[in-house]
Amino acid sequence: MSFLAARLARIKPSPTIAVTTKAAQLKAEGHDVIGLGAGEPDFDTPENIRAAAIKAIEGGETRYTPVAGTPALRKAIVAKFARENGLRYGLDQITVGCGGKQVIYNALMATLDAGDEVIIPAPYWVSYPDMTLLAEGKPVIVPCPQSDGFKLTPAALERAITKRTKWLILNSPSNPTGAAYSAAELKELAAVLLKHPEIWLLSDDIYEHVIYDGFAFVTIAAVEPRLYERTLTVNGVSKAYCMTGWRLGYAGGPKALIEAMNAVESHSSTHTSSITQAAAVEALNGPQSFIPRHNETFRQRRDLVVAMLNQTKGLSCTRPTGAFYVYPSCAGVIGKAAPGGRRISTDDDFVTYLLESEGVAAVQGSAFGLSPHFRISYATSTELLEEACRRIQRAAAALA
Ligand SMILES: Cc1ncc(COP(=O)(O)O)c(C=O)c1O
């Protein structure tokens, strides 16, 4: 009998965390490495949010809270959904977890039976398929190529649906491409889902606030209210409020689903930190004026990276609408040989070559289910990004 459970054989550790760890390790050993793997803002948590946490500690908010989150936090989330998304939830329709990651995990654990299918458009956030597999579900990966703007089309959705489909996961703006769905595009996908009343929808809106060029963010339960009863709208404070380490995500959805998710959470983490919850109240209710300022910095970096990658031999990069990633195609370098003769056959080979030859750590497209691409996070300083892109240009030019 094997010591490890069979379900462990189905999953792999997060490849984005692996790249970040490897880059940090090389750096600690004294190598000149620029890490472009991490999916987190390089800005500090705003001062008012930090102050709220300190006040919570001093004020004794240090004990267990309800599993679903403190009433004050759930009130702030209810208000946020109403104010920003036009979605009305009661307090008992809100759950809070240790990051959007745990909220999604709870939802899949609470609902999937062995063999239940989850439609996941690719490229996808790395955790969706592995969480599905841990919950004994079956990921149904739908390729969404660059020529479709990396977005799911109604026809591709229709083709992927079977009798076993339980969930569709939509992520807009997307990690890893930054692609975001307009209201019209969501309406078209909703029209397909309305024909299949048994399918549930998980809308991962964690990059809602990281958007550019006047893009109007909308979420599907608001665009098509007839889907409200079977949509879980997931969000969190990690990205918009620069709170990745604090670990807080939340969701709104039908009461029975939320109760089931809380039951899962009650036997794992119980809840996220009481201090973090107090800080998140301030994040959601407090001033939001730093968000456009951060976005303006991200936009300038995006434009820099897109321009420099498009000047690179063998690469082509579309300009994303949101999040802080680009997902360039490296089709033009596949088949070439690195100095020394090693052939670049896959995007894995290309990112290994970038790391070994120039000390640039990016993540291979295969990790996100669509090759040949790679992901760069531009949530790092403009100087480092410029230097990283120069190195990528040099590495690509050296291929024969
Ligand atoms: C698409 C997407 N969803 C959810 C998450 C989870 O974020 P957190 O657990 O920090 O809230 C991430 C984090 O990288 C993400 O990229």
PDBQT file of the ligand as one rigid body, heavy atoms in Angstrom, charges set to zero:
ROOT
HETATM    1  C1  LIG A 501      -6.778  33.912 -11.698  1.00  0.00    +0.000 C 
HETATM    2  C2  LIG A 501      -6.488  33.832 -10.253  1.00  0.00    +0.000 A 
HETATM    3  N1  LIG A 501      -7.447  33.454  -9.413  1.00  0.00    +0.000 NA
HETATM    4  C3  LIG A 501      -7.255  33.358  -8.108  1.00  0.00    +0.000 A 
HETATM    5  C4  LIG A 501      -6.013  33.651  -7.563  1.00  0.00    +0.000 A 
HETATM    6  C5  LIG A 501      -5.878  33.483  -6.076  1.00  0.00    +0.000 C 
HETATM    7  O1  LIG A 501      -5.370  34.577  -5.444  1.00  0.00    +0.000 OA
HETATM    8  P1  LIG A 501      -5.410  34.670  -3.854  1.00  0.00    +0.000 P 
HETATM    9  O2  LIG A 501      -5.499  33.280  -3.338  1.00  0.00    +0.000 OA
HETATM   10  O3  LIG A 501      -4.147  35.352  -3.466  1.00  0.00    +0.000 OA
HETATM   11  O4  LIG A 501      -6.637  35.469  -3.525  1.00  0.00    +0.000 OA
HETATM   12  C6  LIG A 501      -4.957  34.023  -8.382  1.00  0.00    +0.000 A 
HETATM   13  C7  LIG A 501      -3.608  34.254  -7.836  1.00  0.00    +0.000 C 
HETATM   14  O5  LIG A 501      -2.622  34.308  -8.508  1.00  0.00    +0.000 OA
HETATM   15  C8  LIG A 501      -5.201  34.138  -9.771  1.00  0.00    +0.000 A 
HETATM   16  O6  LIG A 501      -4.241  34.519 -10.619  1.00  0.00    +0.000 OA
ENDROOT
TORSDOF 0
